[in-house]
Amino acid sequence: MSLLDFYDYKVKESETHASAINSVLGEDLAIALMNHYFSAEGSKVTALDLPCNQGTQRGNRLDKWIALEKSDSKTLFQIEIKNWSAHSFSGSIVKRDGDDDYMKSLRIKRWRLRFNEDKKVPSQKEALKVLTKMKIPKSHLAYEHKALLCFWKPMTTRSY
Protein backbone atom coordinates (compact mmCIF):
# COMPACT_ATOMS: atom_id res chain seq x y z
CA MET A 1 0.00 0.00 0.00
CA SER A 2 1.38 3.44 -0.90
CA LEU A 3 1.48 6.46 1.41
CA LEU A 4 -1.08 8.22 -0.77
CA ASP A 5 -3.42 5.23 -0.48
CA PHE A 6 -2.96 5.25 3.27
CA TYR A 7 -3.26 8.99 3.92
CA ASP A 8 -5.30 10.49 1.10
CA TYR A 9 -7.49 7.90 -0.58
CA LYS A 10 -8.82 6.10 2.52
CA VAL A 11 -8.61 2.62 1.07
CA LYS A 12 -10.40 -0.25 2.77
CA GLU A 13 -7.14 -1.91 3.89
CA SER A 14 -6.25 1.05 6.11
CA GLU A 15 -9.64 1.90 7.62
CA THR A 16 -9.40 -0.03 10.88
CA HIS A 17 -5.82 0.78 11.83
CA ALA A 18 -4.87 4.07 10.15
CA SER A 19 -5.32 6.26 13.22
CA ALA A 20 -3.24 3.96 15.42
CA ILE A 21 -0.42 3.74 12.89
CA ASN A 22 -0.52 7.48 12.26
CA SER A 23 -0.35 8.28 15.99
CA VAL A 24 2.73 6.08 16.43
CA LEU A 25 4.60 6.75 13.17
CA GLY A 26 3.09 9.89 11.61
CA GLU A 27 5.47 12.45 13.07
CA ASP A 28 8.54 10.31 12.40
CA LEU A 29 7.39 9.87 8.80
CA ALA A 30 6.99 13.64 8.40
CA ILE A 31 10.47 14.24 9.87
CA ALA A 32 11.97 11.63 7.53
CA LEU A 33 10.27 13.25 4.52
CA MET A 34 11.52 16.71 5.54
CA ASN A 35 15.01 15.28 6.09
CA HIS A 36 14.92 13.79 2.59
CA TYR A 37 13.70 17.06 1.05
CA PHE A 38 16.25 19.31 2.78
CA SER A 39 19.09 16.86 2.07
CA ALA A 40 18.15 16.80 -1.61
CA GLU A 41 18.29 20.63 -1.54
CA GLY A 42 21.91 20.40 -0.37
CA SER A 43 21.56 20.89 3.38
CA LYS A 44 23.12 18.87 6.16
CA VAL A 45 20.07 17.98 8.26
CA THR A 46 19.96 17.11 11.94
CA ALA A 47 16.73 16.30 13.78
CA LEU A 48 17.43 17.19 17.40
CA ASP A 49 16.32 14.91 20.21
CA LEU A 50 15.58 17.86 22.48
CA PRO A 51 12.26 19.18 23.73
CA CYS A 52 10.77 21.92 21.59
CA ASN A 53 9.00 24.03 24.18
CA GLN A 54 9.02 27.43 25.85
CA GLY A 55 11.30 26.26 28.66
CA THR A 56 8.42 26.27 31.14
CA GLN A 57 6.29 23.61 32.82
CA ARG A 58 3.21 24.90 30.98
CA GLY A 59 2.67 26.38 27.58
CA ASN A 60 2.97 25.26 24.01
CA ARG A 61 5.05 22.32 22.92
CA LEU A 62 5.98 21.57 19.36
CA ASP A 63 6.99 18.34 17.68
CA LYS A 64 10.63 18.73 16.72
CA TRP A 65 13.70 20.86 16.12
CA ILE A 66 15.49 20.44 12.80
CA ALA A 67 18.85 22.10 12.18
CA LEU A 68 19.98 22.80 8.61
CA GLU A 69 23.53 23.66 7.63
CA LYS A 70 24.58 24.94 4.24
CA SER A 71 27.92 26.39 3.26
CA ASP A 72 26.60 29.93 3.78
CA SER A 73 23.85 29.57 6.41
CA LYS A 74 22.61 27.77 9.49
CA THR A 75 18.90 27.55 10.25
CA LEU A 76 17.05 26.02 13.17
CA PHE A 77 13.38 25.20 12.57
CA GLN A 78 10.87 24.73 15.35
CA ILE A 79 8.37 22.37 13.77
CA GLU A 80 4.73 21.55 14.31
CA ILE A 81 3.42 18.57 12.34
CA LYS A 82 -0.22 18.20 11.38
CA ASN A 83 -0.65 14.85 9.71
CA TRP A 84 -4.39 15.14 9.37
CA SER A 85 -5.35 12.52 6.83
CA ALA A 86 -8.47 11.13 5.18
CA HIS A 87 -8.90 8.99 8.32
CA SER A 88 -8.76 11.93 10.71
CA PHE A 89 -11.86 13.39 12.31
CA SER A 90 -13.47 15.48 9.54
CA GLY A 91 -10.74 14.22 7.21
CA SER A 92 -11.13 14.79 3.51
CA ILE A 93 -10.49 12.23 0.81
CA VAL A 94 -8.58 13.00 -2.35
CA LYS A 95 -10.14 11.59 -5.51
CA ARG A 96 -7.72 9.02 -6.91
CA ASP A 97 -8.49 10.04 -10.49
CA GLY A 98 -8.47 13.79 -9.80
CA ASP A 99 -7.24 15.79 -12.81
CA ASP A 100 -5.11 18.96 -12.67
CA ASP A 101 -8.12 21.25 -12.28
CA TYR A 102 -9.48 19.15 -9.41
CA MET A 103 -6.10 19.11 -7.62
CA LYS A 104 -5.61 22.86 -8.11
CA SER A 105 -9.03 23.58 -6.65
CA LEU A 106 -8.44 21.18 -3.75
CA ARG A 107 -5.07 22.74 -2.88
CA ILE A 108 -6.52 26.26 -2.84
CA LYS A 109 -9.57 25.18 -0.82
CA ARG A 110 -7.37 23.45 1.78
CA TRP A 111 -5.08 26.47 2.06
CA ARG A 112 -8.04 28.78 2.64
CA LEU A 113 -9.45 26.41 5.26
CA ARG A 114 -6.19 26.27 7.23
CA PHE A 115 -5.07 29.93 6.96
CA ASN A 116 -6.86 33.17 7.76
CA GLU A 117 -8.08 35.67 5.17
CA ASP A 118 -4.80 37.51 4.75
CA LYS A 119 -2.99 34.13 4.57
CA LYS A 120 -0.28 35.19 6.99
CA VAL A 121 -1.01 32.90 9.93
CA PRO A 122 -2.73 29.55 10.52
CA SER A 123 -6.41 29.84 11.40
CA GLN A 124 -6.61 26.90 13.81
CA LYS A 125 -5.26 26.96 17.36
CA GLU A 126 -3.58 23.56 16.94
CA ALA A 127 -1.43 24.94 14.12
CA LEU A 128 -1.09 28.56 15.27
CA LYS A 129 1.09 27.52 18.19
CA VAL A 130 4.00 27.03 15.75
CA LEU A 131 4.42 30.82 15.86
CA THR A 132 5.07 30.82 19.63
CA LYS A 133 8.80 31.33 20.11
CA MET A 134 10.32 28.26 21.72
CA LYS A 135 13.42 28.20 23.94
CA ILE A 136 16.31 27.69 21.54
CA PRO A 137 18.77 24.97 22.56
CA LYS A 138 22.09 26.47 23.73
CA SER A 139 23.91 24.40 21.12
CA HIS A 140 22.06 26.25 18.33
CA LEU A 141 21.87 29.86 19.52
CA ALA A 142 23.94 31.07 16.54
CA TYR A 143 21.46 29.61 14.03
CA GLU A 144 18.75 31.66 12.35
CA HIS A 145 15.53 30.64 14.09
CA LYS A 146 12.36 29.97 12.05
CA ALA A 147 8.97 28.33 12.49
CA LEU A 148 7.88 25.54 10.13
CA LEU A 149 4.37 24.12 9.93
CA CYS A 150 4.21 20.74 8.22
CA PHE A 151 0.90 19.45 6.82
CA TRP A 152 0.13 16.14 5.17
CA LYS A 153 -2.16 17.74 2.64
CA PRO A 154 -1.66 19.20 -0.79
CA MET A 155 -1.99 23.00 -0.37
CA THR A 156 -1.06 26.15 -2.21
CA THR A 157 -1.51 29.89 -2.02
CA ARG A 158 -1.39 30.26 -5.79
CA SER A 159 -4.62 30.57 -7.72
CA TYR A 160 -2.75 30.04 -11.03
KEKE-3310 file (N, C-alpha, C; in steps of 0.2 Angstrom, whole numbers, plus 5000, padded with zeros to 4 digits):
npx = (5004:5003:5009:5001:4989:4986:4986:4978:4968:4960:4959:4951:4959:4966:4957:4953:4965:4972:4972:4979:4991:4996:4996:5007:5018:5017:5022:5036:5037:5034:5045:5056:5053:5054:5068:5073:5069:5076:5089:5091:5090:5103:5107:5114:5106:5100:5090:5085:5085:5079:5068:5055:5050:5044:5052:5046:5035:5022:5013:5015:5020:5030:5033:5046:5064:5073:5089:5097:5111:5120:5133:5134:5124:5115:5101:5088:5074:5059:5047:5030:5019:5006:4998:4985:4974:4965:4958:4957:4947:4934:4941:4947:4945:4955:4952:4956:4957:4958:4960:4971:4964:4955:4964:4971:4960:4957:4969:4969:4957:4960:4971:4965:4956:4964:4971:4971:4961:4970:4980:4992:4994:4991:4974:4969:4969:4977:4987:4992:5000:5013:5019:5023:5037:5049:5060:5077:5089:5104:5115:5112:5111:5117:5111:5100:5083:5068:5050:5041:5028:5021:5011:5001:4995:4990:4993:4991:4995:4994:4983:4984)
npy = (4994:5011:5027:5037:5030:5026:5038:5048:5043:5034:5020:5003:4994:5001:5007:5002:5003:5014:5026:5023:5018:5030:5039:5033:5033:5044:5057:5054:5049:5061:5069:5062:5063:5077:5078:5071:5079:5092:5087:5084:5096:5101:5103:5099:5090:5089:5081:5086:5078:5085:5093:5103:5117:5130:5132:5131:5124:5124:5128:5130:5116:5110:5099:5095:5100:5105:5106:5115:5115:5124:5129:5143:5146:5144:5136:5135:5126:5127:5115:5111:5097:5092:5080:5077:5067:5057:5049:5055:5064:5073:5072:5074:5066:5063:5062:5049:5048:5062:5076:5089:5101:5098:5095:5107:5116:5109:5110:5125:5127:5119:5127:5139:5135:5132:5143:5161:5175:5184:5176:5175:5169:5153:5147:5139:5134:5123:5123:5136:5138:5135:5147:5152:5158:5146:5140:5141:5129:5129:5124:5129:5142:5151:5150:5154:5157:5149:5146:5132:5124:5109:5101:5086:5087:5092:5108:5125:5143:5149:5154:5152)
npz = (5000:4996:5002:4998:4996:5009:5017:5009:5001:5008:5008:5009:5016:5025:5034:5047:5055:5053:5061:5073:5068:5062:5073:5080:5071:5062:5065:5064:5051:5044:5048:5043:5029:5028:5031:5020:5009:5013:5013:4999:4994:4997:5010:5026:5037:5053:5065:5080:5096:5107:5118:5112:5117:5127:5138:5150:5163:5159:5144:5126:5116:5104:5090:5085:5083:5069:5062:5050:5039:5028:5016:5017:5027:5043:5049:5061:5063:5072:5073:5070:5067:5057:5053:5048:5040:5028:5036:5048:5060:5053:5041:5024:5009:4995:4978:4969:4955:4952:4941:4934:4936:4946:4957:4958:4963:4975:4982:4984:4991:5003:5008:5010:5020:5031:5034:5038:5032:5027:5024:5032:5044:5052:5054:5064:5081:5085:5075:5075:5086:5082:5079:5091:5100:5104:5117:5112:5109:5118:5111:5098:5097:5088:5076:5063:5068:5064:5061:5056:5049:5046:5035:5031:5017:5001:4997:4993:4990:4978:4965:4952)
capx = (5000:5007:5007:4995:4983:4985:4984:4973:4963:4956:4957:4948:4964:4969:4952:4953:4971:4976:4973:4984:4998:4997:4998:5014:5023:5015:5027:5043:5037:5035:5052:5060:5051:5058:5075:5075:5068:5081:5095:5091:5091:5110:5108:5116:5100:5100:5084:5087:5082:5078:5061:5054:5045:5045:5056:5042:5031:5016:5013:5015:5025:5030:5035:5053:5068:5077:5094:5100:5118:5123:5140:5133:5119:5113:5094:5085:5067:5054:5042:5024:5017:4999:4997:4978:4973:4958:4956:4956:4941:4933:4946:4944:4948:4957:4949:4961:4958:4958:4964:4974:4959:4953:4969:4972:4955:4958:4975:4967:4952:4963:4975:4960:4953:4969:4975:4966:4960:4976:4985:4999:4995:4986:4968:4967:4974:4982:4993:4995:5005:5020:5022:5025:5044:5052:5067:5082:5094:5110:5120:5110:5109:5120:5107:5094:5078:5062:5045:5039:5022:5021:5005:5001:4989:4992:4990:4995:4992:4993:4977:4986)
capy = (5000:5017:5032:5041:5026:5026:5045:5052:5039:5030:5013:4999:4990:5005:5010:5000:5004:5020:5031:5020:5019:5037:5041:5030:5034:5049:5062:5052:5049:5068:5071:5058:5066:5084:5076:5069:5085:5097:5084:5084:5103:5102:5104:5094:5090:5086:5082:5086:5075:5089:5096:5110:5120:5137:5131:5131:5118:5124:5132:5126:5112:5108:5092:5094:5104:5102:5110:5114:5118:5125:5132:5150:5148:5139:5138:5130:5126:5124:5112:5108:5093:5091:5074:5076:5063:5056:5045:5060:5067:5077:5071:5074:5061:5065:5058:5045:5050:5069:5079:5095:5106:5096:5096:5114:5118:5106:5114:5131:5126:5117:5132:5144:5132:5131:5150:5166:5178:5188:5171:5176:5164:5148:5149:5135:5135:5118:5125:5143:5138:5135:5154:5154:5157:5141:5141:5138:5125:5132:5122:5131:5149:5155:5148:5158:5153:5150:5142:5128:5121:5104:5097:5081:5089:5096:5115:5131:5149:5151:5153:5150)
capz = (5000:4996:5007:4996:4998:5016:5020:5005:4997:5013:5005:5014:5019:5031:5038:5054:5059:5051:5066:5077:5064:5061:5080:5082:5066:5058:5065:5062:5044:5042:5049:5038:5023:5028:5030:5013:5005:5014:5010:4992:4992:4998:5017:5031:5041:5060:5069:5087:5101:5112:5119:5108:5121:5129:5143:5156:5164:5155:5138:5120:5115:5097:5088:5084:5081:5064:5061:5043:5038:5021:5016:5019:5032:5047:5051:5066:5063:5077:5069:5072:5062:5057:5049:5047:5034:5026:5042:5054:5062:5048:5036:5018:5004:4988:4972:4965:4948:4951:4936:4937:4939:4953:4962:4959:4967:4981:4986:4986:4996:5009:5010:5013:5026:5036:5035:5039:5026:5024:5023:5035:5050:5053:5057:5069:5087:5085:5071:5076:5091:5079:5079:5098:5101:5109:5120:5108:5113:5119:5106:5092:5098:5083:5070:5062:5070:5060:5062:5051:5050:5041:5034:5026:5013:4996:4998:4989:4990:4971:4961:4945)
cpx = (5004:5005:5001:4988:4981:4982:4978:4967:4958:4954:4955:4953:4967:4963:4952:4959:4975:4977:4979:4991:5000:5000:5005:5019:5022:5021:5034:5043:5038:5042:5057:5059:5055:5065:5077:5074:5074:5088:5096:5092:5099:5111:5110:5110:5101:5093:5086:5083:5081:5071:5061:5048:5047:5050:5053:5038:5025:5017:5014:5021:5024:5033:5042:5057:5072:5083:5097:5106:5119:5130:5139:5128:5118:5106:5092:5078:5064:5048:5036:5021:5010:4998:4989:4977:4966:4954:4954:4949:4940:4938:4943:4948:4949:4955:4955:4962:4957:4962:4967:4970:4957:4958:4971:4967:4955:4963:4973:4962:4955:4967:4970:4956:4958:4972:4969:4965:4966:4982:4992:5000:4990:4980:4966:4972:4979:4988:4996:5000:5013:5023:5024:5033:5046:5059:5072:5087:5100:5115:5118:5108:5112:5116:5102:5088:5071:5057:5043:5033:5021:5014:5005:4994:4992:4988:4994:4991:4991:4986:4978:4983)
cpy = (5006:5022:5036:5037:5027:5033:5049:5049:5036:5024:5008:4996:4995:5008:5008:5001:5010:5025:5029:5020:5026:5040:5039:5033:5040:5055:5060:5051:5056:5071:5068:5061:5073:5083:5075:5075:5090:5094:5085:5091:5105:5104:5098:5095:5086:5087:5081:5082:5079:5092:5103:5113:5127:5137:5132:5125:5118:5128:5127:5122:5110:5101:5090:5100:5101:5108:5109:5118:5118:5128:5139:5151:5142:5141:5132:5131:5123:5121:5109:5104:5092:5086:5072:5072:5061:5052:5049:5062:5073:5077:5071:5069:5065:5060:5055:5047:5058:5072:5085:5100:5104:5097:5103:5117:5115:5109:5121:5131:5124:5123:5137:5141:5133:5138:5155:5170:5181:5183:5172:5171:5159:5150:5145:5135:5129:5119:5131:5143:5137:5142:5156:5153:5152:5143:5137:5135:5129:5131:5125:5139:5154:5154:5153:5154:5155:5145:5138:5123:5115:5100:5091:5082:5093:5103:5120:5137:5152:5149:5151:5155)
cpz = (5000:5001:5005:4997:5005:5019:5016:5003:5002:5010:5011:5018:5025:5035:5046:5058:5057:5056:5071:5074:5064:5068:5082:5077:5062:5059:5063:5054:5041:5043:5044:5031:5022:5027:5023:5008:5006:5012:5003:4990:4994:5005:5021:5036:5048:5063:5076:5092:5107:5113:5115:5112:5123:5135:5150:5157:5160:5148:5132:5119:5107:5096:5088:5082:5075:5062:5054:5043:5031:5022:5019:5024:5037:5050:5056:5065:5069:5073:5072:5066:5062:5051:5049:5040:5033:5032:5048:5054:5057:5042:5029:5013:4998:4983:4969:4958:4946:4946:4939:4939:4945:4958:4963:4964:4974:4985:4988:4991:5003:5012:5014:5020:5032:5038:5035:5032:5023:5023:5026:5041:5049:5056:5063:5075:5087:5080:5072:5081:5088:5079:5086:5098:5106:5111:5115:5112:5113:5113:5099:5092:5092:5076:5069:5064:5066:5062:5056:5052:5044:5041:5030:5022:5007:4997:4994:4990:4983:4968:4954:4940)
residu = (MET:SER:LEU:LEU:ASP:PHE:TYR:ASP:TYR:LYS:VAL:LYS:GLU:SER:GLU:THR:HIS:ALA:SER:ALA:ILE:ASN:SER:VAL:LEU:GLY:GLU:ASP:LEU:ALA:ILE:ALA:LEU:MET:ASN:HIS:TYR:PHE:SER:ALA:GLU:GLY:SER:LYS:VAL:THR:ALA:LEU:ASP:LEU:PRO:CYS:ASN:GLN:GLY:THR:GLN:ARG:GLY:ASN:ARG:LEU:ASP:LYS:TRP:ILE:ALA:LEU:GLU:LYS:SER:ASP:SER:LYS:THR:LEU:PHE:GLN:ILE:GLU:ILE:LYS:ASN:TRP:SER:ALA:HIS:SER:PHE:SER:GLY:SER:ILE:VAL:LYS:ARG:ASP:GLY:ASP:ASP:ASP:TYR:MET:LYS:SER:LEU:ARG:ILE:LYS:ARG:TRP:ARG:LEU:ARG:PHE:ASN:GLU:ASP:LYS:LYS:VAL:PRO:SER:GLN:LYS:GLU:ALA:LEU:LYS:VAL:LEU:THR:LYS:MET:LYS:ILE:PRO:LYS:SER:HIS:LEU:ALA:TYR:GLU:HIS:LYS:ALA:LEU:LEU:CYS:PHE:TRP:LYS:PRO:MET:THR:THR:ARG:SER:TYR)
# end
